[in-house]
Amino acid sequence: MFNHHQGDFCFFFLFSLIYSIYCLSSIFCLFTPLIITDLQSLTLYFCVHTYCSFFHQILLYIYRFLFILPLKIPLHILSSLKPDPRCVHRGSSEPLDLHLGMFLPTLLNQASPSQLDTFFTPAWNLQIIGTYAQTEMGHGTHIRRLETTATYDPSTQEFVLNSPTVTSIKWWPGGLGKTSNHAIVLAQLYTQGKCHGLHAFIVPIRSMETHQPLPGITVGDIGPKFGFDEVDNGYLKLDNVRIPRDNMLMKYAKVEPDGTYVKPPSDKLTYGTMVFIRSMIVGESAKALAKSSTIAIRYSAVRHQSELRPGEPEPQVLDYQAQQYKLFPLLAAAYAFTFVGQYMSNMYHRITGDINQGDFSELPEVISLGKPFCIEVCRMSCGGHGYSRCSSLPDIYVTFTATCTYEGENTVMMLQTARYLVKSYRQAREGRQLSGIVSYLNEQQRVQPHPVSSRPTVVNINDLSSLVEAYKLRAARLVEMAAKGLQGELQRSKSQEDAWNNCSIELVRASDAHCHYVVVKLFAAKLNEVSDTAVHSVLNTLALLYALQGVALNSGDFLQAGLLTVPQLAQVTQRIKALLAEIRPNAVALVDAFDYRDEMLNSALGRYDGNVYESMFEWAKRSPLNRTEVRAYENYMCLLHCSND
């Protein structure tokens, strides 16, 4: 059967084949002009040159869709063919994450054609190893206030980069500490005495011959962290570092040799790489939750504990309803966010295509969606063994935790989403027809609260489409409440900033409701693509569980909106219990469907073959403390006993 090992190899083989043809064509184009003697050879040259350019474009597109979408495929393929014993953490690309995931995509999306010719090939060949230096010690999410400066000097046609304050030192970029020799630095552009905002610059930071820091560069590792110990997150201080004018990424914005600034079609284009990473966070979060659910559910199916009835054999832990209530909603969330991650990735690449065609209308919509969590619940559901690193859950937890803060702390991200929602709400009030994921705000007349007795009940708790409608109305109502609350604060003669701060609780709630609606809506939409009846039935059960769990946890919103009655809430609880029982026979198969090999999980508890205890014992015997005998008795305890005697 064709599996992902063969699929990875085929993709890699396809890319290598086309790359080889491209290289041969390039060599031909390089030397043919030296032997052109007649019209026929000239015609041949132009044909092959066109052929070479065509394959160059194919390579870029293949790279974008095969290697940029699944960020770690190049190293994943290599490690699956021949595991590298030097890897600190199996399955991780370690310090090259930002090179593959941010440096190369930024070049593809923001570099001009000539800059691609200069920088992309050596970066692809790992002659240039890059990182993405955006976050500073004093500013992270609020990137408009980044302090690093890039001042254009027309006399030399160079940019002069500086870190003017201690808070302007670049802080956290992965691979910066020891690995990278180049960095894409986001800095405030100054030319002709005026600041033009943030722009991206390619800055050499270490010598290509000796790997030593270049003049004006202070660079190093930031030290131990909560996790990701294999990644050399670093700092970067710039002191009058000069780079050529062509090192500013100029696909959109430009600086002419005399210092004239040419504006980009949209100011948001500078943030393209950050948008790309944010669009991938949900998918990466789904993978972490899927791995954790796989480990916890497999282990719960192997583990036997206590007695349901005296004298009977110990049942599987997964048979306990309390365990199901902890794990099955997380399993449903893993599926839900997997589908959302696919949607956001597809949207980003569709928007990228629109941007290349000059259409920037949908750029804000991809900025933020919710992030799942609850890996800690999976760990605790495995009891004491979940605390051991042999479970892999501690490693997943410390790795995943970073997603809640990189590219923006969750609350700040929610407020950014709320800003877009309030803006969209106001546009709808002005009569503008909204499109995309916020189009539900066009139906504002439907979100006015009414007494339950005077309106039909909206929610049918057994119907997914009815639940989607309820989530939509809840989101629209909370967005409206936040927008009206903000307007009320402004009318009390408060500044925009104070009004926003005083409404931040309502704004976060509105953003959360919007994200929850999007997840439920996309989960339901995904079911429409499933033609297999059995698979559709199981996924529909998961979708219902995810939606009803959200209703139970946010029942006040649905009650206040008149979408639910109090008796219905009791029915929701009973329906959730019934769904748990329906999922139980398929639970292990549902986590197996994620198709995580044992090598990827690296977990004794989550083994596919169920040999948990044998694996734990072998893992313990390999502990470094068991390689030698500690002479504690002779050196310490014996002396203590002798002194007592």
N, C-alpha and C positions, 0 to 999 in steps of 0.2 A: 504493500500500500504506500502511496506517495505521502511522505510526512514532511514536517517542517525542516528536518535536516536536509532532505533532498531539495526542498524548495529554496532554502537559503543558498545551497550550492549552485542550483540552476541560475538564480539571480546573479550570483557572483560570477559564474561562468559567462553569462550573457554580457555582463558589463565588461569583463576582461576581454572577450572576443571583439566587441565593438571598439574598445580602447586600443587593442592591438592593430585593428584595421586603421584606426585614426592615426596612430603613431607612424605606420608605414606610409600612409598618405601624406602626413606632414613631412616626413623625410624626403619623399618624392618631390613635394612642392618646394622644399628648401634647395634641392640641388638641380632641379630641372631648368631653372633660368640660366644656369651655366652652360647648358648644352642645346639651347634653343637655336636652331639654324634655319628653320623654314616655318611657313604658315601652319603646316600640319602639326609640328611639335608644339607650336604656340597654342593651337586649338586644344591639343592634348593636355597641356599645362593648365589651361583655364578650366577644362572639364574636371580634372583631378582636384584642382583648387576648390571648385564649387563642391565637389564630393567631400573633400576634407572639412569644409565649413559646415556642411550638412551633418556629418558625423559629430562634429564638435557640439552642435546644438543638441543632438540626440543624447550625447554623453551628459550634458548639463541637466537635461530633463530626467534621464534615468537616475542620475545622482540625486536629484530633488525628490523623486517619487519612491526610489528604492532605498536610499540611504538617509535622507533627511527626515522622511516620515517616521520610520522606526530608527531613532537616533543612533542606536548602538549596533546596528547590523554589521558594519565592517569588522569590528573587533569580535562581535559575537560569532560571525562565520569563522574567523581565523581560530578563535579559541575552541570552537566546536570541532574543527578539523584536527587541531593539535593543541591540546591544553598547554598553556604556558605555566610552568611551575613557579615562575617569579611573580605571578599575579598575587596581590595582597588579598583581594576578595574576588572569588570566582564569579564570573558573570558580570563584572563591573569593568567599564573601560577606564576607570580611575582618573588620573589627571588629564586625560584626553577628552573628557566629557564636554568641556566648553569649546574645545577646538572643533569637535565633530558637531556639537549641537547648537553652537552660537556663532563661532568665528566663521566657519564655512557658510552657513546660511546667510549671515550678514553680508558676506562678500557677494553671494549669488543675488541677493535682493537689493543691495544698495550700492554696489560697485558699478562703475561705468564699464563698457566693453573693454576699453584699453586697460583699466585697472584689473579686470578679470584676467586678462592676458598676463599681466605683471605678477599678480599675487596668487591667483587661484591654483595654478599648476604646482608651484613649490609648496603651497599649503596642503594640497591633496597628496603630494609625495612625502609629506612630513619633513620637508626641509625647513619650511616655516611652520612652527607650532604656535598657535595663537590662543588667546583668551579674550574675554569680553569684559572690559573694565568700565563698569557703570556705577555701581554702588560705592559711596564714599563713607568715611567714618561718621560723618555728621548727617548724611542724607541717604535714604534708600528709596522708599516708595515715591516720595515727592521729588521726582527727578528734575522738574523744572528749576529747582533750587540747588542743583549740583553746582559746585564752586570751581571746579577745574576749568582753566581758561586756555583758549587757543587764539592767539593774536596774530593776525596776518601782517607780515613785513613785505611790502611790495618791492623794496629795494633788492631783496634777495629771493623773492618769490618763495618764502618759507613761512610756515606757522611756528610760533614760539609757544610751547605748552608749559604751564606752570600749575603747581599746587600751592595757592597763595596762603592757605591756612592749614592748621593741623586737622581740622574737620574735613578738608578737601582731599585728604589722602585717600586714594582708592583702596577699598577694604573688602575682602571676601572673594574676589574672582578666583574660581577654581583653576588650577594649573599655573597660577601666577607666581606662587612661592618659589618653585625650583624648576619647573618644566618649560614654560613658554619662552620664546625668544621674540615674539611680537604680541601686541595687544591692540584691539580696537578700543580706543578710549573715547568715551562720551565727554565732551567739553563744551563750554559756552564759547561760541564763535564771536570774535571781535574783529571787525574790519572797517576801515575808514572812520574810526572813532565810535562805532555803534555796535551794540550787542545784538546778534541775530539768533540767539537761543542755542539749544543743544544741537550738535552735529557730531558725526562719527569720524574718527581719524585713526589711520593705521600707524602705530608708533613702534619702531624697533626698540626693544628694551634690553636685549642681551646680544653680545657679539655672536655672529654666525660661525666664527672660527673657534673662539675660546669659551663661549657661553657665559662670559663675565658681563656684569651690568655695564651698559654704555655710559658715557659722560652725562651727568645731570640726572641719572636714574638711581633712585634708591628703592630697592625691591627686596622682598623677603617673605617668609611664611608667617602667618598670624598666630600660630601655636595650636595647642590641643583644642578640640571641639567636642560637642556632645556626641557626634557621630562622624561618618565620612572621614575616618582617620587616613584612608588611603589617598585622599585628595589633598594636594598642597594649596589650600586657599591662602591667598597672599595679599600683600599691601604694595602700593606703588606711589612714590612721591616724585613729582616732576619739577626740575629746577632749570628753567630756560632751555628746554629740550627743543631743538630745531628739527623740523621734518619738511620735506619738499611739499609744494602746493598740491601736487598730484596724490599725496597721501590722505587728503580729505576725500571720503567716499562721495562721489559726485554723480550718481545716477539721477538724482532729482535736484537737490540744491547744488549750486556751483559758486566758486569764487574765481573771477577772472584775474588774469595776471596783474592788472592795475588795482585790484582790490574790490572791484564792483561785485556786489552780491546778487546772485540770481536766485529768487525764491523758489521753493519746491511747490508742486501743485497743491499739497496739503501738508500742514505742519505735523500731522500725526505720522507721517512717513518715517520720521527719525526714530520713532518708537517701534519700528517693524519687528526687530529681533525680540524685544520684550513681549510684544503681542504674540509672536510665535511661541515663545517659551510658556507664556500664560495659557495659550491654547493647548499645550501639551501636558500641563500640570494635571488636569483632570484625568487624562488617560493614564499618566504615571501613577496617580493616586489610586485609580481603579486597579491597576496591576498590584500595588502593594496590598490593597484590601482583598483582592482575589487570592493572592498568595497566603495571606493570613487566614482567610476563610478556609482555604484548602487544607492548611495544616491543622487548624482547630477541628474541622468537621471530620477529617480522616482520623485524627487521634480520638475524637469522641466516639467514633464508630468502633475503634479497637479497644478502648478502655472500658472495663466493667467495674461497676462501683455500687456498693450498698445493696439493699434489697427493696424491691417494690412490695413484695409480700413475704412474710416470714417463711423461711425454709426453701424458697425458690432460688434458682441460680441468679447471680448478680446480673442485672441487665446492662446493656450498652449505655454509656452516659448519654448518647445521642437520643435515647428513648425517653429521657426525662423532658417534660414539657418546658421546664425552666431553662434547660440547656438549649432547647430549640428556640425559645423566645430570645435568647441572647444571640444565637448564631445565625438563624435563618433570615432575619431582617438585614443582617450584614451581608449575607450571601446575595440577597435581592439587591442591596445597594451596590455590590460589586458589579453585578450585571448592568444595573441602571447606569452607573458611571462609566462602564466600558462603552456603552452605546453613546453616552454624551461625549466621551472622549473622541470617538470616531466622528461624531457630528462636528465637533469643534475643529478637529484636524482637517476634515474635508472643507469646512467653511473657510478656514484660514487659507488653504490653497486655492479655493475658488476666489476669495477676495484678492489674493495675490495676483491671480490672473486678471481680475477686474482692474486692479491698480495698474498693471502693465498696460492695460487698454485705456487708462485714464479715468476709470470710474472709482471714486473713493467713498461712495455713499454708505457702504455697509461697514466701514472700518471700525466704528465704535462698538458695534454689537458683539464683537468677539472678545472684548476686553476681559470679562470676568464671568465665571460661573462658580457655583459652590464647590467645596472640596470635601470629600468624605474623610472620615476618621475611624475611630473605634478599633484600631489594631490592639489597643490595650485590653479591650473586652475579649478579643480572641485569645490573648495571652492568659488572662485570668481564667478563661473557660477551660484552659488546659491544666489548671491547678498548679502545683509546685513545679512540675516539669516544664511548664511554659516559661518559667523564670530562667531556666538553663539556656545557655547559648546553643546547646545542641538542638533546641527547638527552632532556631533561626528567628523566632519572633522578636527577641530583643534587638537583633540587628535590623530587621525590617522596621521596627518602631523608631530607632534612632535615625535611620536613613529617611524614613517617610516624614518624620516630624519637621524636617527642613522645608518641606513643600508648603507648610503653613506659614512660612515667613519669607522664603526667597521669592523675588518678584512682587513682594508686597505682603504685609501681615494681613490676615484674613479680614479683620475689621476694616482696615483701610481699603482693601479691595471691595468690600461690600459697600462702603460709602462711595467709591468711584462708580460702582454699578448703579447705586441710588441716584447719583448725579445725572447719569444718562436717562434713568427712568423718569425723573422729575422733568427733565428737558423734553422727553417724548410726551409725557402727560400734557404739558403746556402746549405743545404743538398740536396735539389732538384736540384740546379745548379751543384752539384757534381755527379749527376746521381742516387742518392738514391731515390727509390720510396716511397713517403709519403703515409700514410694511415690515416683514420679517418677524422676529420673535416677540416684538412689542406691539404687534398689530392688535392684540386684545384690548389695548387702551383706547381703541377707536369706539368701543362699545360701552362708554361711560354711563349711559343711561341705565344700563343693566346692573350696575354695581351699587346702586343706592340701597341702603339697608331698609328692610321692611319687616314688620312683625311676622313671626312664623305663621300665625293664624291667618294672615291676609295674603299669603303667597304659597304656591305649591312647593313642596320640598324638592330641592334640586338633586340631592345626592341619592343615587341608588348604589348602595355599598357593594352590590354584586356585579356592577357594570363599570368597566374601566373607563369607557368614554364619559360616563356620568361623573366619575371622580376627576377626570381631566378638566371637565367643565367647572367643577367645584373649586379646584385649585386655581383655575384661571380667574374666577370671580373673586376668590380670596386675594390673589395677587393684585388685581385691579383695585380692589377696595383699599388695601393697605398702601398702595402707591398713591391713591387719591388722598387718603388721610395724611400721609407724609407731606404731599405737595401743599395741601391746605394748611397744615400746621406750619410749614415753612413760610407760606404767604402771610399767615397771622403774625408770626414773629417779625416779619419785615414791616408790617403795618404798625407795629408798636415802636417804630422809629429805631429799630436796631440795625446794625450793619449786616451785610450779607454774611460775613464770616461768623458773627455772633449768632445770627438766626440759624445758620447751618449747624453750629455746634449745639445749640439748644434743642435742635430737632434730631440729633444724631441717633437716638434710640429708635424713633419711628422710622428713620431712613434705613437703618440696618434691618429692621423687621420687614420693611417693604422689599428690600433687596433679597432677603432670605426667602420671602414668599415667592418672588419672581423666579429665583433659582430653583426652588422646589417645584414650581409649576413647569419650568422648562424640562426638568429631569423626568417628571411623570409624563409629560406630553411626548418627549422623545422616546421613552420606553414604550408607550402605547403605539407610536408611529412605527417603531422597529418591528412590532408584532405583525403589522400589516405586510411586512416583507417575508414573513415565514410561511411557507406553503405546506410544510409537513404538519399534519394534524396533531400528532403526538407531541412534537416539539413545541408547537404553538400553545397547546394546553398547559404544558409545564411552565413555559415562560409567562403565560397569562396569570398563572397562580403566583409566580414571583412578583409580577407587576402589581397585582392586587395587594399582596402583602406589603410591598414597599409603599404604595399609596395609602393604605389603611393605617399603617404604622405612623405615617406622617399626620394623618387626620387625628389619631389618638393623642399624639404628642402636642398637637397644636389645636386641640378641640375648642379652645376659647375663641379663636379666630373664626372658625366655622359656625359656632353658635351665635356670635355677635353679628355675623353677616346673614343670619337666618338661613344658612345652608344645611344645618343639622338641627334635629330636636334632641332633647335630653334622652328620651328613650332610645333614639338611634345610636347614641354613644355606647350604650350597653350592648347593642347589636354589633357594633364595630368590634368590641372586645371579643365577643363570641365568634365573630367571623374570622378574626385573626387566629384564634385557637384552632378553628377548623382548617385554615390554610396551613398552619404549622403541621398538622397531621397529614395533609395532602402532600406536602413537600418531603416529609420524612423518608418515604421509600426511594425518592430520587436524589436525596441530598448528596450522597457520595458521588453519584454519576454527574451531578451538576458541577461539582468542583473538579472532577476529572476532566470535564469538558473544557476547562481553562487550559489544559494541556501543558501544565508546568512539569517538566522532567525533574526527577530527584536532584539532578545536578544543579538545577536552577533554584529549587527550594532550599537545598542544602540543610534539610531538617530531618532529624531522627524521628520526630513525632509525625511528620507529614509524609512518610514514605508511601509510595504507591502500592508496594507489596504488603504493607501492614506489619512488617517485622520491626515494630517500634522498640521493644525492650532489648532485643538482641543488638540493634543498632546503637541504642543508648549505652549499653555496656561496652561495646567496641569503641565508641567515641570517648568514653571516660578513660579507658585503658590507654588511649593515645594522648592523654593530657601530659604536658611537659613535666608536671610534678611527679609523674609516675615513671619517668625515664631513668631517674637515679634515686638512690636511697639517701634520705636526709639523715645526717649523723647527729640528730638532735639528742638522742638518749645519752650517748657517750659524752657529748660536748656540754650538755646543760642539765638534763634531768638526773643523770647519775650523780653529778656534783651536788645537786639540790638534795638528793636522798642521803648522800654521804654526810653532808653538813648537818642534816637533821639527826643522823645517828650520833 
